[in-house]
Amino acid sequence: MNEMDAWVAAAVQELGLESGDVQTKRILDVARDVAHQVLRPGAPVTAYLMGVAVGRGADPGDVAERISALAADWETRDT
């Protein structure tokens, strides 16, 4: 078990979650997309927002896809 797996397992246990509740690779992929295409501090905030959305019933895969798409289009947005 690597350090990431050990940390996630400990955090899952601490929070009373199930190991299947965490999609580490998908979360890291989205965090990378936000950090590189939007701004670095946006990555942890976005991960939190994803958790809130999923906690309220959103599909994790759909949330990840939508956020990654938003990050990919961020530079082309007319703000």
Protein Blocks (a to p, Z undefined) as FASTA:
>chain_A
ZZklmmmmmmmmmnopafklpcfklmmmmmmmmmmmmcmklmmmmmmmmmmmmmnopafk
lmmmmmmmmmmmmmmpcZZ
